[in-house]
Amino acid sequence: MYVGLAMLKHVPTITSDTLVIKADRMMEEHKLWILLVVENGLLKGYVAKEDIRAALPSGATTFSKHELNYLLSKMTVQKLVRKDMPIVHPETDIEEAAKIMHDLNLAGLAVVDKKNILKGYISHRSMLAVLIEEMGLDLGGQRITIQAEDRKGLMAEISKFFFELGINILSTSIFYRAQQRLLVFRIQTDDLEEIHKKLTLQGYSIVGPEYFAKEWDEKYA
């Protein structure tokens, strides 16, 4: 999956000439923590919610109502624009974008092309939608998790097992735990218990929540 296939294509933007009070209203209306600053299609940076709020006069201001209205009618976001926003491209792998967001604790990333023209925005919600899609949740079926030693050909071996039983694999995912793999399959079957038995007879270890209960109980006790 690529960022360009999961990004939001229509996001609110402003220019450096946008009034601070308008930017604040836009953030409240759209429940945003940043606003992208775009001019002639090019991404120039962003303004953060905390900077907008800090720039607005507080309730303890000594300005008269007339002075305050005049000030707000002139105050733009120009001096609040941050230039250090990480970006990704439409062809960036979605997992790479997720790692950037995780490592930098970001709620989202601007998506631009090679000429820095804004193409969209990838958000936490976008990432969760991709996770749901890749795990095949909306496809129905049954979920089965196999724990096995990390070795060559393991995925092909188990896929062949399902094929020979005439079972359709809806989605697959792999997670690593030390020297072990957790292979998560979503399959079309009406008898998951029977599949468990056949996999166990083949020497595979089927695991569920109860297998890990002790681990998370110890961690959060």
C-alpha positions as CSV (number, residue, x, y, z in Angstrom):
1,M,0.0,0.0,0.0
2,Y,1.2,3.5,-0.9
3,V,0.5,6.8,0.9
4,G,-1.2,8.1,-2.3
5,L,-3.9,5.4,-2.0
6,A,-4.7,6.2,1.6
7,M,-4.2,9.9,1.9
8,L,-7.0,12.5,2.4
9,K,-7.1,14.5,-0.9
10,H,-9.1,17.5,0.4
11,V,-7.8,19.1,3.6
12,P,-8.3,22.7,4.8
13,T,-5.4,25.0,4.0
14,I,-4.5,28.6,4.6
15,T,-1.9,31.1,3.3
16,S,0.5,33.2,5.2
17,D,-1.9,36.2,4.8
18,T,-4.8,34.3,6.6
19,L,-5.9,36.1,9.7
20,V,-5.1,34.4,13.0
21,I,-8.7,34.6,14.1
22,K,-9.8,32.9,10.9
23,A,-7.2,30.2,11.4
24,D,-8.4,29.6,14.9
25,R,-12.0,29.2,13.7
26,M,-11.0,26.8,11.1
27,M,-9.1,24.6,13.6
28,E,-12.1,24.6,15.9
29,E,-14.5,23.8,13.0
30,H,-12.5,20.9,11.6
31,K,-11.0,19.8,14.9
32,L,-7.4,20.2,13.7
33,W,-4.1,20.5,15.5
34,I,-2.3,22.1,12.6
35,L,-3.2,24.0,9.4
36,L,-1.1,23.6,6.2
37,V,0.1,26.8,4.6
38,V,-0.2,26.5,0.9
39,E,0.5,29.2,-1.7
40,N,0.1,28.6,-5.5
41,G,-0.2,24.9,-4.7
42,L,3.2,24.7,-3.0
43,L,3.5,23.7,0.6
44,K,5.1,26.5,2.6
45,G,4.8,25.0,6.1
46,Y,2.2,24.9,8.8
47,V,0.8,26.7,11.8
48,A,0.2,24.9,15.1
49,K,-2.8,25.3,17.3
50,E,-0.7,26.2,20.3
51,D,0.9,29.1,18.3
52,I,-2.4,30.4,17.2
53,R,-3.8,30.4,20.7
54,A,-0.7,32.0,22.1
55,A,-0.9,34.8,19.5
56,L,-4.5,35.6,20.3
57,P,-5.1,38.3,23.0
58,S,-6.1,36.8,26.4
59,G,-9.1,37.6,28.4
60,A,-7.0,39.8,30.6
61,T,-6.0,42.1,27.8
62,T,-6.0,45.9,28.4
63,F,-7.1,46.7,24.8
64,S,-10.4,48.3,24.3
65,K,-13.0,46.5,22.2
66,H,-12.3,48.9,19.3
67,E,-8.5,48.3,19.6
68,L,-9.0,44.6,19.9
69,N,-11.1,44.4,16.8
70,Y,-8.6,46.4,14.9
71,L,-5.7,44.2,16.1
72,L,-7.5,41.0,15.1
73,S,-8.4,42.5,11.7
74,K,-4.6,42.9,11.0
75,M,-3.0,40.0,12.7
76,T,-2.0,37.2,10.1
77,V,-0.3,33.9,10.6
78,Q,2.8,35.0,8.6
79,K,5.1,35.0,11.6
80,L,3.7,31.8,13.0
81,V,4.5,29.6,10.0
82,R,6.8,26.7,10.9
83,K,9.0,25.4,8.1
84,D,10.2,22.2,9.7
85,M,7.2,19.9,8.8
86,P,8.2,16.3,7.8
87,I,6.6,15.3,4.5
88,V,6.1,12.2,2.5
89,H,5.3,11.5,-1.2
90,P,2.3,9.6,-2.8
91,E,4.7,6.8,-3.7
92,T,6.0,6.4,-0.1
93,D,5.3,3.0,1.4
94,I,2.5,3.4,4.0
95,E,4.5,1.6,6.7
96,E,7.4,4.1,6.2
97,A,4.9,7.0,6.8
98,A,3.6,5.2,9.9
99,K,7.1,4.9,11.3
100,I,7.8,8.6,10.8
101,M,4.5,9.5,12.5
102,H,5.4,7.1,15.4
103,D,9.0,8.2,15.8
104,L,8.1,11.9,15.8
105,N,4.8,11.5,17.6
106,L,2.9,13.2,14.8
107,A,-0.9,13.2,14.2
108,G,-0.3,13.3,10.4
109,L,1.9,14.1,7.5
110,A,1.6,16.4,4.5
111,V,1.9,14.6,1.1
112,V,3.6,16.4,-1.7
113,D,5.0,15.6,-5.1
114,K,8.6,16.1,-6.2
115,K,7.9,19.8,-6.8
116,N,6.6,20.3,-3.3
117,I,3.0,20.7,-4.6
118,L,0.5,19.5,-1.9
119,K,-1.3,16.4,-2.9
120,G,-3.0,15.4,0.4
121,Y,-2.6,14.5,4.0
122,I,-2.1,11.2,5.8
123,S,-3.6,11.0,9.3
124,H,-3.9,8.6,12.2
125,R,-7.4,7.8,11.0
126,S,-6.0,7.0,7.6
127,M,-3.5,4.6,9.1
128,L,-6.2,2.8,11.1
129,A,-8.3,2.4,8.0
130,V,-5.3,0.8,6.3
131,L,-4.7,-1.5,9.3
132,I,-8.4,-2.6,9.2
133,E,-8.2,-3.2,5.4
134,E,-4.9,-5.1,5.6
135,M,-6.1,-7.3,8.4
136,G,-9.2,-8.2,6.3
137,L,-11.6,-7.4,9.1
138,D,-14.4,-6.1,6.8
139,L,-14.1,-9.3,4.7
140,G,-15.6,-11.4,7.5
141,G,-14.2,-14.9,8.0
142,Q,-12.4,-16.3,11.0
143,R,-9.1,-15.3,12.6
144,I,-6.4,-17.8,13.4
145,T,-3.0,-17.2,14.9
146,I,-0.1,-19.6,14.6
147,Q,3.2,-19.3,16.6
148,A,6.2,-20.9,15.0
149,E,10.0,-20.7,14.8
150,D,11.2,-18.1,12.3
151,R,12.4,-20.2,9.4
152,K,12.5,-20.1,5.6
153,G,9.3,-21.2,3.7
154,L,7.0,-21.2,6.8
155,M,4.4,-18.9,5.2
156,A,4.4,-20.9,2.0
157,E,4.1,-24.1,3.9
158,I,1.0,-23.1,5.9
159,S,-0.6,-21.4,2.8
160,K,-0.2,-24.8,1.0
161,F,-1.9,-26.5,4.0
162,F,-5.0,-24.2,3.6
163,F,-5.0,-24.6,-0.2
164,E,-5.1,-28.4,0.1
165,L,-8.0,-28.1,2.5
166,G,-9.8,-25.9,-0.1
167,I,-9.8,-22.9,2.4
168,N,-9.7,-19.4,1.0
169,I,-7.2,-17.0,2.8
170,L,-8.7,-13.6,3.1
171,S,-5.7,-11.8,4.6
172,T,-2.3,-12.6,6.3
173,S,-0.1,-10.7,8.7
174,I,3.2,-11.5,10.4
175,F,4.4,-10.3,13.8
176,Y,7.8,-11.0,15.3
177,R,8.4,-12.0,19.0
178,A,12.1,-12.8,19.7
179,Q,12.9,-15.8,17.5
180,Q,9.2,-16.6,17.0
181,R,6.8,-15.6,14.3
182,L,3.1,-14.9,14.9
183,L,1.3,-15.7,11.6
184,V,-2.2,-14.3,11.6
185,F,-4.6,-15.6,9.0
186,R,-8.2,-14.6,8.3
187,I,-9.8,-17.5,6.5
188,Q,-13.2,-18.5,5.2
189,T,-14.4,-21.5,7.2
190,D,-17.4,-22.5,9.2
191,D,-15.5,-24.9,11.4
192,L,-12.5,-23.1,13.0
193,E,-12.2,-25.7,15.7
194,E,-11.6,-28.5,13.1
195,I,-8.9,-26.4,11.4
196,H,-7.3,-25.9,14.8
197,K,-7.2,-29.7,15.3
198,K,-5.7,-30.4,11.9
199,L,-3.0,-27.7,12.3
200,T,-2.1,-29.0,15.7
201,L,-1.8,-32.6,14.3
202,Q,0.7,-31.1,11.8
203,G,2.8,-29.8,14.7
204,Y,1.7,-26.1,14.5
205,S,1.1,-24.1,17.7
206,I,-2.3,-22.3,17.7
207,V,-2.3,-19.4,20.1
208,G,-5.1,-17.0,21.4
209,P,-5.5,-14.3,24.0
210,E,-5.2,-16.8,26.9
211,Y,-1.7,-17.7,25.7
212,F,-0.5,-14.2,26.4
213,A,-2.6,-13.3,29.4
214,K,0.1,-14.0,31.9
215,E,2.5,-11.6,30.0
216,W,0.2,-8.6,30.0
217,D,-1.0,-9.3,33.6
218,E,2.6,-9.2,34.8
219,K,3.4,-6.1,32.8
220,Y,0.5,-4.0,34.2
221,A,0.1,-5.5,37.6
